[in-house]
Amino acid sequence: MTNKTRKKRGGLKSPRRTPLNKTFKKYNKSSKYPYKKITQKMALEDFDKLKKVDEGNWRSIKGIRMVDYGTYKLRVRTKYRGKSNVERWKSKSHREKMLGFAQRLHTGIYNKTGKGKVEDIIRSAISLAWSTINSMRPAYAMNMYKAHGATRVLDITAGWGARMVGAMAADIDYIGIDSNQKLKPAYNKIKKLMNGKGKSKSNVKLLFQKAESVDFSKLGYYDFVFTSPPYEYLELYEGMEKYDGEVGQASSGLKLKGRPEFYEKFLIPTLKEAYKYLPKGKFLCLNMPDSMYDEIKSRWKPADKCDLDYMISKRHGSTLKVSERKGKEKVYCWKSKYFLWQK
C-alpha cells in the first residue's frame, strides 16, 4: 500500500504486529480459547472466604471464583460490539494481533517480577483490548442485603450469579429470574455445591424465563429487590430479546442510546410488578449508569435514595485510578409505599 493510498483512508496506520516468540506461537496454532481453569476446591475455598468478609468491605472480590466456576464460559460468549471474545479468538488475524499484545505485556513492565503466568497475561490482554464482561462482586451484593435487613431477595435479571452467591454466603433466601435458558445448568451446579459442601442454608428459587412474563403475585414473600439490569444492548447475552429490533450496540455504558422499547416493553413493566408486591418500607434497588436512571425516572418515578457509588473493579493492566472509575455507576433505590404482603 502506498503512502498516497493511506492518506485516502484517513491516515490510518496499519495494525501493530509483533513477531511471536516460541511461547506465544504455541497459542496461535490453536483456536481453542484460553479459559480460566477453576476447580471445585478453588470455588469452595473462595466461597468460604466470602462468608467471612467484613460488612464494611464492599469492594472485596471474594466469591468471584464461585461465580466463575458456574458461568465464566458463558460470559466470554457474550457479544460486545458485535462479537464475543470467543468469536474474536477464532479469527487467526485477531488472535495473532492479540497474542502480540500479550507478549509485549509479558516481556514488559506489566510482568516485571517475571512470574506472571502466560495464560493469565493473555486473558488480561483480551480484557484490555477486546472486552471485559464483568460480574458484580458477590461481597457487594451480600453487604447490600445485610444493610437492608433482607431475608428473601428478588433478583429480576439474575445474570452471572453473583447476587445468588452473595445471598447464599449470608444464608439469605433468593429468587432469581433470567431469560437466558443456557444459564440453568451453571446455576444449578453452583447452587448445589453451595447448599452441599458449602453448607449454605439458603432456599433458592430460579425461574429461567422473561421477567416481564412472570406472575409476581405467585413468587411469595420477598423483602428486598436488587439487580443490575442489562445496559440496554451494550452487551448481547444469549437468549436476550432485542425489543427495539436490529439496532447498533453502544460503545460504552456512558453512550447508551435510550432505546424506548427496551424500557417500555421490558424494564419498566417488570420494575412496577416487582415493586407492587414489595412490603411497605422495603426497597427496590438497581445498580446502573446515570443515563439509565434518567430513562427510568422519566418513564416511572424518581428514586427515593441513591446509595454509594458502585466501585467498578480495576481491570488487569489498567492505569485508571479509583477516582477515575468512581461515579460511572450508582445504586438507585425506591422505597415501597404499599402494604400488600406481610411475612
KEZABA-872454 format. One line per 4 residues: number of its first residue (from 1); their letters; for each residue x, y, z of C-alpha. Coordinates in nm, 2 decimals. Layout:
N
NUM) a) X/Y/Z  ...;
***
This chain:
343
1) mtnk) 0.00/0.00/0.00  0.14/0.34/-0.09  0.16/0.65/0.13  -0.09/0.81/-0.11;
5) trkk) -0.34/0.53/-0.05  -0.30/0.56/0.32  -0.39/0.93/0.31  -0.71/0.85/0.12;
9) rggl) -0.80/0.62/0.41  -0.77/0.90/0.66  -0.41/0.84/0.75  -0.49/0.52/0.95;
13) kspr) -0.18/0.32/1.04  -0.15/-0.05/0.98  -0.22/-0.26/1.30  0.09/-0.31/1.50;
17) rtpl) 0.22/-0.67/1.46  0.47/-0.82/1.70  0.67/-1.13/1.58  0.56/-1.41/1.82;
21) nktf) 0.82/-1.60/2.02  0.80/-1.97/2.08  0.58/-1.95/2.39  0.31/-1.74/2.22;
25) kkyn) 0.33/-1.91/1.88  0.20/-2.22/2.06  -0.12/-2.04/2.14  -0.16/-1.90/1.79;
29) kssk) -0.16/-2.26/1.64  -0.49/-2.34/1.81  -0.83/-2.17/1.80  -0.91/-2.32/2.15;
33) ypyk) -0.99/-2.03/2.38  -0.77/-1.98/2.69  -1.05/-2.03/2.95  -0.98/-1.99/3.32;
37) kitq) -0.93/-2.32/3.50  -1.13/-2.32/3.82  -1.17/-2.63/4.03  -1.44/-2.72/4.27;
41) kmal) -1.19/-2.69/4.55  -1.09/-2.34/4.45  -1.46/-2.23/4.42  -1.54/-2.37/4.77;
45) edfd) -1.24/-2.21/4.93  -1.33/-1.88/4.78  -1.69/-1.91/4.90  -1.58/-1.98/5.25;
49) klkk) -1.37/-1.67/5.24  -1.67/-1.47/5.12  -1.87/-1.57/5.42  -1.60/-1.41/5.64;
53) vdeg) -1.58/-1.08/5.46  -1.63/-0.78/5.69  -1.96/-0.59/5.64  -1.75/-0.27/5.59;
57) nwrs) -1.56/-0.43/5.30  -1.79/-0.37/5.00  -1.50/-0.40/4.75  -1.38/-0.75/4.83;
61) ikgi) -1.35/-0.98/4.53  -1.41/-1.29/4.74  -1.68/-1.52/4.58  -1.59/-1.43/4.22;
65) rmvd) -1.43/-1.78/4.18  -1.76/-1.94/4.27  -1.94/-1.73/4.02  -1.67/-1.81/3.75;
69) ygty) -1.70/-2.18/3.84  -2.05/-2.17/3.71  -2.09/-1.90/3.44  -1.74/-1.79/3.32;
73) klrv) -1.75/-1.98/3.00  -2.09/-1.83/2.91  -1.96/-1.47/2.99  -1.69/-1.49/2.73;
77) rtky) -1.95/-1.58/2.47  -2.14/-1.26/2.53  -2.13/-1.02/2.23  -1.98/-0.68/2.28;
81) rgks) -1.95/-0.45/1.98  -2.09/-0.72/1.75  -1.87/-1.02/1.86  -1.78/-1.22/2.16;
85) nver) -1.43/-1.28/2.28  -1.45/-1.64/2.18  -1.55/-1.54/1.82  -1.27/-1.29/1.80;
89) wksk) -1.02/-1.56/1.92  -1.13/-1.79/1.64  -1.01/-1.54/1.39  -0.64/-1.61/1.32;
93) shre) -0.56/-1.25/1.24  -0.74/-1.12/1.56  -0.57/-1.39/1.77  -0.22/-1.32/1.63;
97) kmlg) -0.25/-0.95/1.70  -0.39/-1.01/2.05  -0.10/-1.26/2.13  0.15/-0.99/2.01;
101) faqr) 0.00/-0.75/2.26  0.00/-1.02/2.53  0.37/-1.09/2.46  0.46/-0.72/2.50;
105) lhtg) 0.28/-0.73/2.84  0.46/-1.05/2.93  0.81/-0.91/2.85  0.74/-0.55/2.97;
109) iynk) 0.68/-0.37/3.29  0.34/-0.54/3.34  0.54/-0.86/3.43  0.84/-0.70/3.60;
113) tgkg) 0.87/-0.99/3.85  0.89/-1.24/3.57  0.64/-1.47/3.75  0.33/-1.39/3.56;
117) kved) 0.16/-1.69/3.41  0.13/-1.68/3.03  -0.24/-1.77/3.02  -0.33/-1.51/3.29;
121) iirs) -0.15/-1.24/3.09  -0.32/-1.35/2.76  -0.66/-1.32/2.94  -0.56/-0.97/3.07;
125) aisl) -0.47/-0.86/2.72  -0.81/-0.98/2.60  -0.98/-0.78/2.87  -0.78/-0.47/2.79;
129) awst) -0.81/-0.48/2.41  -1.14/-0.66/2.34  -1.38/-0.66/2.63  -1.44/-0.75/2.99;
133) insm) -1.78/-0.89/3.06  -1.79/-0.82/3.43  -1.99/-0.98/3.70  -2.10/-0.79/4.01;
137) rpay) -1.89/-0.86/4.32  -2.07/-1.11/4.55  -1.94/-0.93/4.86  -2.11/-0.61/4.74;
141) amnm) -2.44/-0.79/4.69  -2.41/-0.96/5.03  -2.35/-0.64/5.21  -2.64/-0.47/5.03;
145) ykah) -2.86/-0.75/5.17  -2.73/-0.71/5.52  -2.76/-0.33/5.51  -3.13/-0.35/5.41;
149) gatr) -3.22/-0.63/5.65  -3.31/-0.87/5.37  -3.44/-1.22/5.45  -3.56/-1.31/5.10;
153) vldi) -3.42/-1.14/4.79  -3.57/-1.10/4.45  -3.33/-1.05/4.15  -3.53/-0.98/3.83;
157) tagw) -3.22/-1.01/3.60  -3.01/-1.27/3.77  -2.72/-1.25/3.52  -2.40/-1.43/3.60;
161) garm) -2.49/-1.54/3.95  -2.30/-1.30/4.18  -2.61/-1.19/4.37  -2.72/-1.55/4.43;
165) vgam) -2.37/-1.63/4.56  -2.38/-1.33/4.79  -2.72/-1.43/4.92  -2.61/-1.79/4.98;
169) aadi) -2.29/-1.68/5.16  -2.51/-1.50/5.41  -2.78/-1.77/5.44  -3.04/-1.54/5.28;
173) dyig) -3.31/-1.69/5.07  -3.30/-1.59/4.70  -3.54/-1.57/4.40  -3.36/-1.53/4.06;
177) idsn) -3.52/-1.46/3.72  -3.33/-1.47/3.39  -3.43/-1.52/3.03  -3.11/-1.70/2.94;
181) qklk) -3.20/-2.07/2.94  -2.84/-2.16/2.90  -2.76/-2.04/3.25  -2.98/-2.31/3.41;
185) payn) -2.71/-2.59/3.43  -2.45/-2.34/3.55  -2.68/-2.20/3.83  -2.78/-2.55/3.94;
189) kikk) -2.42/-2.66/3.95  -2.31/-2.38/4.19  -2.64/-2.38/4.39  -2.60/-2.75/4.46;
193) lmng) -2.23/-2.70/4.56  -2.30/-2.41/4.79  -2.60/-2.59/4.96  -2.40/-2.91/4.99;
197) kgks) -2.03/-2.88/5.05  -2.06/-2.50/5.10  -2.31/-2.56/5.38  -2.53/-2.27/5.29;
201) ksnv) -2.88/-2.27/5.45  -3.04/-2.05/5.18  -3.36/-2.16/5.00  -3.32/-2.07/4.63;
205) kllf) -3.59/-2.04/4.36  -3.48/-1.99/4.00  -3.70/-1.90/3.70  -3.55/-1.91/3.35;
209) qkae) -3.80/-1.70/3.16  -3.86/-1.34/3.06  -3.90/-1.13/3.37  -4.19/-0.94/3.21;
213) svdf) -4.38/-1.27/3.17  -4.35/-1.37/3.54  -4.66/-1.36/3.77  -4.50/-1.18/4.07;
217) sklg) -4.81/-1.24/4.29  -4.71/-1.61/4.29  -4.35/-1.57/4.40  -4.44/-1.54/4.76;
221) yydf) -4.29/-1.31/5.02  -3.97/-1.11/4.94  -3.84/-0.81/5.13  -3.57/-0.67/4.90;
225) vfts) -3.53/-0.64/4.53  -3.18/-0.59/4.40  -3.04/-0.63/4.05  -2.81/-0.49/3.78;
229) ppye) -3.03/-0.48/3.46  -2.88/-0.52/3.12  -2.73/-0.19/3.00  -2.97/-0.18/2.71;
233) ylel) -2.79/-0.36/2.42  -2.43/-0.27/2.53  -2.38/-0.65/2.58  -2.59/-0.90/2.40;
237) yegm) -2.65/-1.21/2.62  -2.76/-1.54/2.48  -3.14/-1.56/2.49  -3.17/-1.18/2.52;
241) ekyd) -3.46/-1.03/2.32  -3.39/-0.72/2.11  -3.70/-0.53/2.19  -3.60/-0.24/1.96;
245) gevg) -3.51/-0.47/1.67  -3.17/-0.48/1.50  -3.01/-0.17/1.65  -2.64/-0.10/1.69;
249) qass) -2.46/-0.16/2.02  -2.34/0.14/2.22  -1.96/0.16/2.25  -1.97/0.20/2.63;
253) glkl) -2.20/0.24/2.93  -2.16/0.61/2.90  -2.31/0.62/2.55  -2.63/0.43/2.59;
257) kgrp) -2.90/0.54/2.33  -3.22/0.53/2.54  -3.38/0.26/2.34  -3.76/0.31/2.40;
261) efye) -3.89/-0.04/2.36  -3.63/-0.18/2.60  -3.78/0.03/2.87  -4.14/0.02/2.77;
265) kfli) -4.18/-0.35/2.69  -3.93/-0.49/2.94  -3.77/-0.29/3.22  -4.05/-0.05/3.34;
269) ptlk) -4.33/-0.31/3.34  -4.11/-0.56/3.53  -4.00/-0.30/3.79  -4.36/-0.19/3.85;
273) eayk) -4.47/-0.55/3.91  -4.17/-0.63/4.14  -4.24/-0.31/4.33  -4.61/-0.38/4.37;
277) ylpk) -4.55/-0.69/4.59  -4.27/-0.54/4.80  -4.38/-0.48/5.16  -4.42/-0.12/5.28;
281) gkfl) -4.09/0.04/5.39  -3.87/-0.21/5.19  -3.65/-0.12/4.90  -3.61/-0.20/4.53;
285) clnm) -3.25/-0.11/4.43  -3.08/-0.10/4.08  -2.71/-0.08/4.00  -2.68/0.10/3.67;
289) pdsm) -2.54/0.41/3.49  -2.68/0.76/3.54  -2.82/0.75/3.18  -3.04/0.45/3.25;
293) ydei) -3.17/0.61/3.57  -3.27/0.91/3.37  -3.47/0.69/3.13  -3.64/0.51/3.42;
297) ksrw) -3.72/0.83/3.61  -3.89/0.99/3.31  -4.10/0.68/3.25  -4.18/0.58/3.61;
301) kpad) -4.07/0.80/3.90  -3.76/0.94/4.08  -3.57/0.72/4.32  -3.61/0.77/4.70;
305) kcdl) -3.23/0.75/4.75  -2.91/0.69/4.57  -2.67/0.46/4.76  -2.30/0.46/4.74;
309) dymi) -2.13/0.45/4.41  -2.06/0.10/4.29  -1.68/0.10/4.25  -1.60/-0.06/3.92;
313) skrh) -1.32/-0.31/3.96  -0.99/-0.23/3.81  -0.91/-0.44/3.50  -0.57/-0.61/3.49;
317) gstl) -0.32/-0.38/3.34  -0.54/-0.07/3.36  -0.38/0.26/3.48  -0.71/0.42/3.59;
321) kvse) -0.73/0.53/3.95  -1.03/0.45/4.17  -1.13/0.82/4.15  -1.15/0.79/3.77;
325) rkgk) -1.36/0.48/3.78  -1.59/0.60/4.05  -1.93/0.75/3.97  -1.98/0.56/3.64;
329) ekvy) -2.24/0.35/3.81  -2.46/0.41/4.12  -2.72/0.22/4.31  -3.07/0.38/4.30;
333) cwks) -3.34/0.27/4.54  -3.72/0.31/4.55  -3.89/0.27/4.89  -4.22/0.08/4.88;
337) kyfl) -4.53/0.27/4.99  -4.76/-0.04/4.96  -4.85/-0.30/5.21  -4.99/-0.59/5.01;
341) wqk) -4.76/-0.85/5.16  -4.67/-0.95/5.51  -4.44/-1.23/5.62;
***
